[in-house]
Each structure stands twice: as structure tokens, then as C-alpha cells.
Amino acid sequence: MERKEHIKLHEYIYASIADALDRVTVLPPIRALGRKGSMIPSEYKNNCLAWSYIFKRDNWLETVMQLQTGSASGEPIPTLLGKDLIRICRGDTQRAHIAIMVNDWSGECLFLLQKLFFECLHEHERLTKSIIYLKDSGIYLHFDEILRGQEEILVSEPKNLIGFEKGGGPFTYLAYYNEGKLRKAGPDSIVGTSERK
């Protein structure tokens, strides 16, 4: 009898831990990272870290997540993309290149939220019309897709965002703001590149 009660107690404890984890992982990444003493799974914590290197506040991110555009291609979701994303999640940020996308066909991010986007970024310097250098972390943020609101990402040097594995083809990593993990995209997801003249 005593052993049975012990097992029930364990089951209750583990159920409570799982419930706590569920509640933490639905928090926006920047807020979840700031939770002291929370038992955040390391994979989720690393994803949170990537977002926190870019944004000092999550106002823009949360506003984008609340947009209801009714687009057939889906609602806007802030997404980070780049071969260096896995390195950033481990805290190695110097000279890393990543792009931020939102899949916003309505133009709301372009016309209504552009000022808020820049206000929420950490201290930065605009290097070109589509690349920002984040001073504290040393990250180069490609943000052209936010300004244009199109599906196609145009970068002057694709090698900054797309890696190439010997025998495996092109690859990159993705982090969706509403997910707690990194995704790896391989050759089947990377259609190709074209040169602009």
C-alpha cells in the first residue's frame, strides 16, 4: 500500500512539472527567457535566446502574431531563418547572419508596424536598405522581406543565409516565434537562387 501511494505521488509530481512546462512554453520567447527558476526545456530556451538577441521588447512580435489578415497563404508569423541560427542559439553571435520574415501579404507589417519594428530592436546600425547590424550581439539581420511583404527573399549574398552540406545539398534553419524549437530545412525546401542584374 505504501509503495502504491509513492507511485501516485510521483505521477502527480511529474504531471505538475509537465503542466508547468506547458504554461512556460506558451509564453512569448522573450518573456519566457526572463522567468527566473522556470524549468524551460533547453531546446526552447535556446530558441528564446535567439529572439532576445534581436529584440529588447516583444511588442512588435506580439502585434504581428495578433494580426488577422484573412490571407489564403496564412496569417503572419515572425520567423528567423539562417544557417547561423543554430550558432546563435548556443550564444555564438559574432558575425552571424539571419533573416527575419513574417509572411505578410496584407502589407500591414510594411505600412503600420515598421516604426514599431525598429523601436523594439536592440541598439543597431542600418548598414544597407535591408541589413541591420545589431551592436551588442554582432548579428547581421536581413529584414528586406518585412519591408517588401513578399514571399521571395532577396539577398545579395545567399551564402550568408544558406549553407551547403557535402553530399546533402543546401540547408538552413528556421525558428518560428510561436514554436519552441529550431527546424532544419533541406534541399527539398530550398528551391534555388537567381541572380539579379
N, C-alpha and C positions, 0 to 999 in steps of 0.2 A: 504493500500500500504506500509506504513512504517513497519508494522508487517511482511509482506512478505519479505522485504529486510532484516529484522533482522534474519529471519529463514535462508535465503540464506547465510548470513554471518556466522551463527552458523555451517551450513553444511560445508562451506569452511574451517572454523577453525578445525572442527573435522576431515575432510578429510586430512588436513595438518598434524595434530597430528598423524593420522594413517600412513601417508606416512613416517613421521619422525621415527616412531616406527619400521616400516618395514626396513628402512635403518639401524637403530641401531642393530636390531636383526639379521641381516645377517653379521655383523662384527664378527670376531673371538671372543670368550668369553673373553679372557684376555684383548684385545683391547677395547671391548665394556664396560667392567667394568671401564676402565680408562677414559671414556668420561665424562667430567665434565658437569653437568647440563642437561644431557640427560635424557629423560623420559623413562627409561628402565622398563618394567613390572617387578614386584618384583620376580615372578617365574623365569624369565630369568636371572635377576641379581643374584639370589641365585645360579643358575647353573654356572654362570660365576665365582662366588666366589669359588666354589669347584675346578675349574680348576686353579684358581690363587693361591690357597694354595699349589699346587703341582709344577707348572711351573713358573719360573721367566720370561721366554720368550716363545713365541709361535712358534718358528722356527721349532721345531720337529713336532709339531701338524699340522702346515700348510703344511709341506713337506709330511707327511703321507696322508693328505687329497688330495694332488695333484698326488699321485701315481696312475697309470693306469696299473693294473696287468692283466686285462682281465680274472680274475678268475670267474668261474661259481658260486662260493659262494659269490660273491660281492666284491666291492672294499674295501680297508682298511678304517676303521673309528675309530679313538680313542674313547674309551668307558670306563667310570668309572662304577664299579659295587661294591655294598656292602650294607649291612643293615644299616651301619653308614652314608651313603651318605646323607640322609635327615638331619642328625645332623650336618654334615659338612656344608651343605648349609645354615644352621642357624647360623654358626660361632662357633659351639661347636666341636673343632677338637681334643682335647687331647685324646690320646689312641684310636683314631678311626682307623678302618681297612678298606681299599678299595683296589680293584684290578684295574689295567688298562689293557685293551685288545685292539687289533687292527684288528682282523680278517684278518691277512696277511698270505695267503697260498703261496705267492711267495718267502718269505724269505727275501725280501728287508729290512724290519724293523730290522730283525735279523743281516744281514750282512752289510748293507750300512748305517743304521741310528742309530745303537746302541750307538756310541760315542756321536752323537748329542743329543740323549735322555738324557744321563747323564749330559751333559753340560747345558741343559735347565732346569733341576730340581733346586729347591731351595736347599740351603745347606742341605746335607744329610749324613747319615752314612749307609753303607751297612751292615746289620745285618747277613743275610744269602745269599746264592746264588740267592734267589728270593724275598727277603724282604728288603726294604729300610725304614729307619726311617728319616722322614723329621723333622729337628731340630727345626725350628721356629714354626711349627704348631702342632707338636706331632703326626702326622699321620703316620701310618704304611702302606706303599704302596707295595702291592703284584704285581710284574711285571713279573712273570715267563712266562706268555703267550707271552709277547713281545720277550723274548729271544728264546723261542721254536717255535713260529709261528704256534701253533696248536689250534684247536677249543676247546679242552678239557682243563679245568683249574684244575691244581693240587695244592692243598693247604694242609699243614699238619694239620690245624685245620679249617675245613669248618665252624664251628660256628662263626668264625671271620667275615665271609662274608655273611652267610645265617642266617636269623632269623627264628623264629618259632612262629606263632600266634596261640594261643589257639583256637581250632576249625576251624582254617583257613589253617593250614599247613605251609610249608616253604615259605619264601618270601625274596626278596632282591630289591634293587633299581638300576636303570641304568640311566646314563647320557651320551648321545651321543654328541660328540663335535659339530656336525652340527645341533643340536636341542636346543631349548631354554627351555626345561622342563625336569623334572625327570619322569621316568616311573617306575611303580612298577611291578615286576614280581612275580607271584604267583606259586602255586603248578603245574599248567599246563605247566609252562616254566622251572621249575627246575626238571630235570629228576631224579636226585639222586646222591648219592655219593658212592664211592667204596674205600676200604682200600688198601693201597699199602703195601706189605710185604717186 
